[in-house]
Amino acid sequence: MLLAGAVAAGTLAACAGGSGSIPNASSPFSADLAAPDTKPTANAIKNGCFDAGKAPWKLIKAVGADKSNPPSGAVKIAKGGYGTCKHTAFAGTTKDPAPNGFFGVSQTVKMTKAGKLSWWYWGSSTEDVKYGDQEVDVVVGGKIVDKCYAGDTTNAKSAWKLATCTLSKYAGQTVTLQFGVFDNGYDKTYDNWNVSDIVLQ
């Protein structure tokens, strides 16, 4: 069973079923490209922009939910991504109550030698990180072995932000990376996250 945590999303009317959308940034993201005369390292993540729908991503819904609180939360592929990406993975809730359990996306990959993971995110939260968060996890054998990012960042009124972590200690191993939000379904908070342009080099 995969367990996890939580993160947030910006102009989310489209993700919540309204008419708005997450804006695209004006310039595309490129993760540490080499000099112009050399080729950049290939991205080990497939469909990091979610432009081909969810495949090969798996959608995770309500894993580890608090049974004392009612069900809440969502995960989906939505329009509006970072840079040249046209889509994003949305997870969480945009209004009370908070998501109940982990909601997010996961992909199994063979970790690269450098293990350099980067992603762009857009989120909003009224949660305290000790109760719920937005997170990126490394899962091996069905268990979280590393939480390379955890927070309750709110940048919904500003812009997409870049986050990175180095996972070279898992080089050569097959791991599952999951991006999402985890919370207990509290009825007076919310927490959400959009992720886009995910790159592993």
Backbone bond lengths (Angstrom), bond angles and torsions (degrees), N, CA, C in turn:
res aa  C-N    CA-C-N  psi(-1)  N-CA   C-N-CA  omega(-1)  CA-C   N-CA-C  phi
1 M - - - 1.447 - - 1.518 108.44 -
2 L 1.347 118.43 128.88 1.448 122.39 178.85 1.514 108.97 -85.05
3 L 1.323 115.55 133.91 1.453 120.81 174.27 1.502 107.53 -113.96
4 A 1.341 118.08 162.30 1.439 117.57 -179.69 1.503 113.61 -169.43
5 G 1.352 117.51 -165.79 1.445 125.13 -177.30 1.494 112.68 -134.73
6 A 1.340 119.83 -163.17 1.440 120.87 -165.44 1.511 115.81 -131.33
7 V 1.375 118.77 154.26 1.469 124.89 172.13 1.519 112.65 -154.62
8 A 1.363 121.78 175.69 1.450 122.62 -156.59 1.511 118.32 -123.22
9 A 1.387 117.16 177.88 1.451 122.39 -176.31 1.511 113.13 -138.64
10 G 1.387 116.35 158.34 1.454 121.21 -172.54 1.500 114.01 -93.55
11 T 1.350 117.65 -122.67 1.445 121.65 -175.69 1.509 107.51 -63.38
12 L 1.324 116.73 90.49 1.447 120.82 -161.50 1.500 115.02 -104.36
13 A 1.287 118.51 18.35 1.455 118.17 -178.13 1.521 110.85 -57.34
14 A 1.343 115.99 -39.72 1.475 117.87 -179.59 1.513 110.66 -66.37
15 C 1.335 117.00 -40.67 1.453 120.34 -179.39 1.509 111.27 -67.35
16 A 1.336 116.79 -28.83 1.459 120.34 -178.84 1.520 111.52 -93.91
17 G 1.323 116.92 5.31 1.450 120.78 176.56 1.517 113.70 100.06
18 G 1.353 117.59 5.68 1.456 120.56 179.94 1.510 110.74 -89.09
19 S 1.331 115.46 -159.12 1.455 119.07 -175.14 1.516 113.13 -101.48
20 G 1.347 119.27 -7.98 1.449 121.36 -178.61 1.508 111.58 -80.04
21 S 1.348 115.74 -177.06 1.457 119.88 177.45 1.514 108.76 -156.21
22 I 1.315 115.37 164.82 1.450 120.84 174.38 1.522 107.20 -75.43
23 P 1.330 118.44 126.61 1.463 119.44 -178.59 1.516 111.42 -70.30
24 N 1.326 115.73 149.91 1.453 120.78 173.49 1.516 108.21 -85.19
25 A 1.328 116.54 143.12 1.459 120.09 175.24 1.524 108.33 -70.57
26 S 1.331 116.09 159.04 1.455 119.35 -174.91 1.522 113.27 -77.92
27 S 1.334 117.74 -20.40 1.453 118.27 -179.62 1.516 110.39 -129.91
28 P 1.342 117.62 143.17 1.471 120.34 -177.61 1.520 111.64 -70.82
29 F 1.327 115.11 153.84 1.457 121.77 177.63 1.514 109.52 -89.56
30 S 1.325 116.77 137.39 1.460 120.91 171.85 1.516 106.62 -135.46
31 A 1.304 116.75 123.29 1.458 121.51 -173.29 1.522 110.68 -81.97
32 D 1.325 115.88 104.72 1.458 122.17 173.65 1.520 113.20 41.86
33 L 1.315 116.21 60.44 1.458 119.63 178.94 1.519 109.82 -66.12
34 A 1.307 115.58 145.29 1.462 120.68 178.11 1.520 109.29 -73.08
35 A 1.315 116.27 -179.39 1.458 120.90 178.00 1.523 109.53 -54.71
36 P 1.359 116.98 152.17 1.464 120.58 -175.51 1.521 114.87 -54.34
37 D 1.353 117.74 -26.35 1.462 118.95 -177.27 1.528 113.03 -89.42
38 T 1.347 118.10 4.69 1.458 120.94 176.74 1.521 109.96 -121.97
39 K 1.332 115.66 157.19 1.454 119.85 -178.44 1.528 110.71 -82.50
40 P 1.340 118.05 140.57 1.454 119.14 174.30 1.527 110.53 -70.02
41 T 1.328 115.69 154.04 1.460 120.13 177.33 1.521 109.31 -65.59
42 A 1.326 116.58 139.42 1.469 120.97 -179.35 1.526 110.34 -64.74
43 N 1.313 115.11 150.45 1.466 121.83 177.66 1.530 108.58 -83.82
44 A 1.347 116.81 122.73 1.466 120.98 178.72 1.522 112.25 -76.37
45 I 1.332 117.04 -15.76 1.472 121.71 176.84 1.523 108.22 -82.88
46 K 1.302 116.93 133.63 1.461 121.64 176.18 1.535 108.35 -95.89
47 N 1.328 116.05 136.17 1.468 122.48 177.18 1.532 111.10 56.98
48 G 1.330 116.02 48.39 1.467 121.03 -179.55 1.504 114.52 -65.98
49 C 1.340 117.02 -14.07 1.475 121.97 176.88 1.529 112.23 -97.68
50 F 1.322 117.66 -5.32 1.468 122.76 -177.45 1.529 112.54 60.59
51 D 1.341 116.32 19.08 1.468 119.72 -178.23 1.525 112.37 -74.84
52 A 1.332 117.24 -16.91 1.465 120.43 177.09 1.530 110.39 -100.11
53 G 1.326 116.35 27.00 1.455 120.55 -176.72 1.515 111.14 81.36
54 K 1.319 117.19 -151.08 1.461 119.20 -175.43 1.524 113.80 -85.54
55 A 1.337 119.36 -24.09 1.470 120.60 -176.24 1.530 110.73 -64.71
56 P 1.347 119.54 138.25 1.463 128.45 -2.38 1.536 113.44 -90.13
57 W 1.312 116.92 18.61 1.465 120.84 178.45 1.530 110.68 -69.09
58 K 1.327 116.16 147.42 1.461 121.74 171.61 1.518 107.93 -107.51
59 L 1.323 116.28 137.57 1.463 121.00 176.65 1.528 107.92 -89.15
60 I 1.326 116.40 131.59 1.463 122.40 -179.38 1.521 107.89 -111.82
61 K 1.332 116.47 129.08 1.465 120.48 -175.89 1.526 111.48 -129.33
62 A 1.339 116.03 121.86 1.468 124.23 168.65 1.528 114.36 59.56
63 V 1.335 118.26 30.91 1.468 120.24 176.31 1.528 108.48 -72.61
64 G 1.328 116.84 131.55 1.459 121.59 179.43 1.514 113.62 74.45
65 A 1.339 117.83 28.32 1.467 122.01 -178.08 1.528 111.27 -63.42
66 D 1.330 115.27 147.77 1.461 122.82 175.17 1.533 107.75 -81.37
67 K 1.320 116.67 110.53 1.469 120.43 -173.63 1.525 113.20 -69.36
68 S 1.337 117.59 -11.85 1.468 119.87 178.27 1.527 112.19 -83.88
69 N 1.333 117.42 -7.96 1.462 121.89 178.04 1.531 109.89 -116.73
70 P 1.339 117.37 153.27 1.468 119.47 -178.98 1.529 112.21 -68.40
71 P 1.345 117.63 159.90 1.465 120.67 177.84 1.532 111.10 -63.60
72 S 1.315 116.74 142.55 1.463 121.63 173.90 1.518 108.43 -163.89
73 G 1.334 115.85 153.06 1.454 120.96 178.09 1.516 112.74 118.68
74 A 1.330 114.92 162.16 1.464 121.26 -179.21 1.517 109.78 -154.48
75 V 1.317 115.70 157.46 1.459 122.17 170.48 1.519 107.00 -142.43
76 K 1.346 116.08 136.43 1.463 120.18 179.62 1.518 110.50 -164.34
77 I 1.318 115.20 163.46 1.453 121.73 171.99 1.518 106.54 -91.62
78 A 1.346 116.21 126.01 1.472 121.12 -174.70 1.528 110.31 -126.18
79 K 1.306 116.53 161.75 1.464 121.97 176.94 1.528 109.65 -72.93
80 G 1.334 114.67 150.62 1.451 120.57 176.92 1.510 111.51 98.62
81 G 1.335 118.03 100.09 1.452 121.65 -179.76 1.511 111.30 -126.94
82 Y 1.318 116.21 -174.77 1.456 120.44 179.46 1.528 110.88 -87.26
83 G 1.334 116.79 141.82 1.465 122.52 174.83 1.511 112.21 57.58
84 T 1.328 116.37 -123.75 1.456 120.22 -178.97 1.534 112.30 -82.80
85 C 1.316 116.58 -7.03 1.472 119.78 176.90 1.528 109.53 -69.26
86 K 1.322 115.92 138.58 1.464 120.35 -179.11 1.519 112.43 -102.61
87 H 1.338 116.80 -5.67 1.460 120.56 -177.27 1.523 111.10 -138.10
88 T 1.309 114.19 167.19 1.448 123.22 -179.67 1.523 108.94 -143.24
89 A 1.331 116.43 157.65 1.470 120.37 170.79 1.522 107.07 -98.47
90 F 1.323 116.46 120.45 1.465 122.29 178.85 1.520 109.30 -103.00
91 A 1.338 115.86 137.95 1.464 120.96 175.79 1.523 109.61 -143.12
92 G 1.349 116.37 141.76 1.457 121.17 174.09 1.507 113.81 116.42
93 T 1.334 115.08 -151.30 1.473 122.15 177.54 1.525 108.97 -133.91
94 T 1.322 116.72 147.25 1.466 121.58 179.64 1.524 112.29 -99.20
95 K 1.317 117.10 -4.30 1.465 121.73 174.95 1.525 107.62 -152.05
96 D 1.335 116.96 166.11 1.465 121.05 -179.85 1.527 109.43 -55.28
97 P 1.332 118.13 143.27 1.461 129.34 2.60 1.523 112.45 -85.86
98 A 1.338 114.70 169.77 1.460 120.94 176.71 1.530 109.70 -66.35
99 P 1.334 118.33 159.37 1.471 119.06 174.00 1.528 109.78 -61.22
100 N 1.316 116.21 147.11 1.460 121.02 179.97 1.524 108.87 -110.60
101 G 1.335 116.09 102.14 1.449 122.02 -174.72 1.520 110.93 102.24
102 F 1.330 116.32 -169.87 1.456 120.74 178.98 1.518 110.02 -95.16
103 F 1.335 114.94 131.64 1.461 123.01 174.12 1.520 106.95 -125.82
104 G 1.326 117.06 128.92 1.446 118.64 179.62 1.514 112.37 177.68
105 V 1.332 114.57 -163.94 1.463 122.06 -179.87 1.515 108.80 -125.74
106 S 1.343 115.98 150.41 1.460 119.13 178.26 1.517 110.02 -139.29
107 Q 1.329 115.29 153.54 1.462 122.03 175.81 1.524 108.33 -145.54
108 T 1.337 116.60 136.08 1.459 121.93 178.27 1.520 108.80 -93.17
109 V 1.348 115.79 129.16 1.460 121.65 -176.26 1.520 110.24 -138.89
110 K 1.332 115.85 160.84 1.464 120.73 169.12 1.519 106.17 -90.90
111 M 1.337 115.84 120.47 1.460 119.80 -175.28 1.525 111.01 -64.78
112 T 1.309 114.77 135.26 1.457 121.96 179.64 1.531 110.53 -74.92
113 K 1.318 116.47 166.30 1.459 121.08 -179.98 1.528 110.70 -63.50
114 A 1.330 116.98 -45.68 1.472 120.05 -179.50 1.530 111.37 -73.91
115 G 1.325 116.61 -32.65 1.466 120.69 178.66 1.512 113.95 62.08
116 K 1.327 117.36 32.61 1.462 120.16 -177.30 1.531 109.79 -90.07
117 L 1.322 115.78 108.54 1.467 122.69 -179.19 1.522 109.08 -105.06
118 S 1.320 116.00 131.95 1.466 120.38 176.06 1.517 109.53 -138.21
119 W 1.332 115.66 151.84 1.461 121.35 177.91 1.513 108.41 -157.89
120 W 1.319 115.29 158.14 1.462 121.70 175.80 1.522 108.06 -108.35
121 Y 1.318 116.21 141.42 1.465 119.58 -177.31 1.523 111.74 -137.07
122 W 1.326 113.34 157.16 1.462 122.76 -178.86 1.521 105.00 -145.79
123 G 1.344 116.97 116.70 1.459 116.70 -173.90 1.508 114.82 -150.04
124 S 1.314 114.62 173.13 1.465 121.11 174.30 1.518 109.30 -150.57
125 S 1.337 115.14 147.34 1.455 119.93 -176.26 1.517 110.81 -158.61
126 T 1.330 115.85 145.96 1.462 121.64 169.70 1.525 109.29 -118.04
127 E 1.319 116.45 16.08 1.460 122.75 -175.87 1.524 111.53 -89.05
128 D 1.322 116.55 158.03 1.458 124.20 170.87 1.527 106.73 -95.70
129 V 1.336 116.92 133.16 1.459 121.23 -172.30 1.528 113.07 -59.99
130 K 1.326 118.52 -20.77 1.466 118.10 178.22 1.520 112.76 -75.10
131 Y 1.349 117.25 -12.23 1.470 120.56 179.20 1.531 113.02 -108.46
132 G 1.305 116.78 -26.09 1.456 120.71 -179.07 1.513 109.71 -167.84
133 D 1.320 117.21 156.31 1.458 118.54 -178.66 1.516 111.87 -154.03
134 Q 1.321 113.76 173.70 1.448 124.67 170.37 1.523 103.94 -102.42
135 E 1.341 118.46 132.04 1.459 117.00 -172.55 1.513 114.31 -150.44
136 V 1.335 113.49 161.93 1.466 122.70 171.41 1.521 106.00 -125.47
137 D 1.341 115.78 124.89 1.459 121.45 -175.25 1.519 111.52 -119.90
138 V 1.335 114.62 150.34 1.459 122.09 169.32 1.522 105.89 -105.77
139 V 1.331 115.88 123.80 1.464 121.87 -177.16 1.520 109.26 -116.25
140 V 1.332 116.10 129.55 1.465 122.27 176.07 1.522 107.36 -131.43
141 G 1.326 116.52 128.25 1.456 120.24 179.66 1.515 113.71 61.26
142 G 1.330 116.59 31.41 1.463 120.93 178.43 1.517 114.54 80.40
143 K 1.342 118.08 4.71 1.467 120.98 -179.59 1.520 110.61 -123.42
144 I 1.325 116.32 142.99 1.462 120.30 175.40 1.520 108.02 -71.72
145 V 1.332 115.82 121.21 1.461 120.51 178.53 1.521 111.93 -107.40
146 D 1.334 116.57 -13.44 1.464 120.69 -179.02 1.521 108.60 -155.54
147 K 1.315 115.91 135.65 1.459 121.24 172.81 1.524 105.04 -112.74
148 C 1.331 116.89 95.73 1.467 118.20 -172.97 1.518 112.19 -79.68
149 Y 1.314 117.27 -11.47 1.468 120.90 174.60 1.525 108.06 -152.00
150 A 1.340 116.13 135.96 1.463 121.13 173.67 1.523 107.85 -152.96
151 G 1.324 117.23 128.90 1.460 121.07 179.84 1.508 110.91 -173.28
152 D 1.317 114.65 177.21 1.464 121.35 173.36 1.517 107.66 -126.95
153 T 1.304 115.08 61.55 1.454 121.48 -175.93 1.521 111.02 -75.07
154 T 1.321 115.45 137.07 1.455 120.72 172.97 1.517 108.60 -119.28
155 N 1.320 116.31 114.56 1.458 120.65 174.87 1.523 109.88 -133.77
156 A 1.348 115.91 25.76 1.462 120.60 -174.19 1.518 112.99 -63.18
157 K 1.336 117.54 -26.47 1.466 119.47 -177.66 1.517 112.12 -101.54
158 S 1.323 116.91 7.54 1.458 119.35 -179.45 1.523 111.30 -115.79
159 A 1.315 117.62 -90.57 1.465 119.85 -175.38 1.510 109.73 -163.99
160 W 1.334 114.70 170.04 1.456 120.18 173.69 1.523 109.44 -58.49
161 K 1.335 116.22 145.72 1.460 121.43 176.88 1.524 109.20 -124.04
162 L 1.329 114.86 148.74 1.455 122.09 178.50 1.521 109.65 -94.45
163 A 1.319 116.40 137.07 1.465 121.88 172.88 1.521 108.71 -130.12
164 T 1.321 116.54 149.46 1.458 121.61 179.66 1.523 110.18 -141.07
165 C 1.313 115.41 156.66 1.460 120.06 166.59 1.522 107.85 -152.75
166 T 1.319 115.37 155.26 1.455 121.47 -178.72 1.517 109.55 -107.49
167 L 1.326 115.57 123.87 1.459 121.89 -175.55 1.524 111.40 -120.37
168 S 1.341 116.78 31.31 1.463 121.23 -176.05 1.526 112.73 -62.98
169 K 1.332 118.43 -21.29 1.469 119.58 179.13 1.528 111.77 -66.31
170 Y 1.348 116.95 -13.71 1.468 121.35 176.79 1.527 112.20 -101.98
171 A 1.342 117.20 12.76 1.472 121.46 -176.77 1.525 111.12 -52.00
172 G 1.339 114.97 131.21 1.454 121.82 178.89 1.516 114.53 85.11
173 Q 1.328 117.96 -13.02 1.464 121.12 179.40 1.531 110.89 -86.77
174 T 1.311 116.55 151.28 1.461 121.57 172.14 1.515 107.36 -90.64
175 V 1.336 115.70 119.19 1.465 121.70 -176.90 1.524 109.10 -130.50
176 T 1.307 116.14 162.62 1.460 121.41 172.45 1.522 108.32 -109.44
177 L 1.323 115.94 128.30 1.461 121.51 176.24 1.519 107.51 -102.20
178 Q 1.322 116.77 130.34 1.462 119.25 177.55 1.521 110.02 -127.80
179 F 1.342 114.29 137.61 1.461 123.93 -177.60 1.527 107.15 -120.29
180 G 1.326 118.23 124.86 1.461 118.25 179.46 1.506 114.08 178.77
181 V 1.327 115.11 -160.61 1.457 122.55 179.87 1.528 109.16 -126.46
182 F 1.329 114.75 146.74 1.462 120.48 176.52 1.517 108.38 -131.27
183 D 1.338 116.56 132.58 1.460 120.18 179.62 1.518 108.59 -156.81
184 N 1.344 115.32 176.22 1.470 120.40 -174.07 1.521 114.05 -106.36
185 G 1.352 117.47 7.79 1.456 119.97 177.60 1.515 114.61 80.08
186 Y 1.335 117.75 17.79 1.468 121.54 -179.67 1.527 110.29 -56.72
187 D 1.332 116.83 136.26 1.468 119.99 -170.78 1.525 114.95 -82.28
188 K 1.334 118.50 2.01 1.464 119.78 -178.92 1.542 112.99 -119.32
189 T 1.317 117.40 12.19 1.464 121.12 176.76 1.527 110.16 -136.10
190 Y 1.337 116.01 166.69 1.464 121.13 172.67 1.516 107.97 -140.95
191 D 1.301 116.82 164.79 1.461 121.90 -176.49 1.525 107.82 -160.73
192 N 1.319 117.72 129.49 1.466 120.29 178.72 1.515 111.03 -151.04
193 W 1.320 115.04 164.21 1.465 121.39 -176.91 1.508 109.74 -155.61
194 N 1.320 116.22 137.32 1.459 123.37 166.43 1.516 107.26 -111.59
195 V 1.329 117.38 136.55 1.460 121.01 172.97 1.521 108.35 -125.07
196 S 1.338 115.39 147.33 1.454 121.03 -175.95 1.521 108.77 -154.84
197 D 1.312 116.76 160.80 1.470 124.03 176.39 1.532 111.09 50.97
198 I 1.330 115.73 59.06 1.458 121.53 -179.46 1.536 108.92 -85.70
199 V 1.326 115.72 128.93 1.462 121.25 -174.72 1.532 109.20 -132.07
200 L 1.326 116.63 133.83 1.460 122.48 173.01 1.523 107.68 -126.41
201 Q 1.342 116.08 117.50 1.466 121.01 -178.08 1.519 110.35 -125.80
